[in-house]
């Protein structure tokens, strides 16, 4: 049961990532004009960072709590490890988003 829950969470995250890149990677992307592609790409860049900065820490916290709860119950050690790995992955993506944002900004000292 726990493994199924973990798989559903991972499938849900994959669906969220796919929807976040909408309409790119879909059959409808072929029908977009160059101007529509530019507008959609700008929209995605503007909003993805803001969503990632709020979404990934919350996911990391929830995965961490679930991992500890499963580990304490001692029902399935592999599920606890899977949830822990998901938590660490969310923290890693969060840190990467923060570091990526720092590189793009120009220095105010110049």
N, C-alpha and C positions, 0 to 999 in steps of 0.2 A: 504494500500500500504506500509506503513512504517513497519507494523508488518511483512509483507512478506519479506521485505528487511532484517530485523533483523533475521528472521528464515533462510534466505539464508546465512547470515554471520555465524550464529551458525553452520549450516550444513557444510559450507566450512571449518570452524575450525575443526569440527569433522573429515572431510575427510583428512585434513592436519595431524592431530594427527595419524590417521590410517596409512597414507603413511609414516610418520616418523618412524614408528615401522616396516616397511617393512623388511623382508618378514614374520615377526612373526605375528601371528593372521590371517594368510591366509591359504588357502588349500595347497599352495606350501611349507609351513613350514614343513610339514610332510615328504617331500622328501629330506630335507637337512641332510647331514651327521653331525656328532658331530663337526668336524673341521670347516665345513661351518657355523654352528650355532655360534661357538666361534668367527669366523672372522666377521660375520654380527653383533653380539652383541658388539664387540669391536668398530666396525665402528660406530654403533649407539651411543654408549656412547661418543665417541670422538667428533662427530659432533653435537649432539643434544644440548649440552650446548651452543656452539657458536651460533647456530641458534636462540635458545631461548633468548639469551642476546640481540640480535638485533631485533628479531621479536616481542616480547611481549611489549617493550616500544612503538614501532611504532603503534601496534594495540591499546594499551591503549590510546595513543594520538588521533588516528582516532575515536575511540568509544567516547571519551570525547567530541571532537569537534562535532560529530554527535548528541550526547545527548543534548549539549547546543543549537545547531541549531534547533533541533526538539522542545525543551522546549520553545525557544523564539517564534517560529511560533505558538505555542499552538494548534497544530493540534492533537496531541495524547500524552497525558501525560504518558500513560503506555509505549509507545515506547521510550520516553525519559528516563524513569526509567530503562527500559530493556537495553538500550545502556549504561547508567551509571553503571549498575551492571556489564555489560561485561567489561567496562573500569576498574572497581575496581578489577574484577577477573584477568585481565591481569597483573595489577600491583602486585597483590598478588602472582601470579605464578612467575613473574620476581624476586620478593624479595625472594621467596622460592628457586629459582635456585641459586641466589647469596649466600644465607646463606648455602645452601647445598654444594656449592663449597668450602666455607671457612672451613667447618668441615672436608673435605676429605684431605686437604693439611696438611702436617706435619709442625710443627713449625721450623723455621730456628734458633731459639735460642738454641735448643737442641744439 
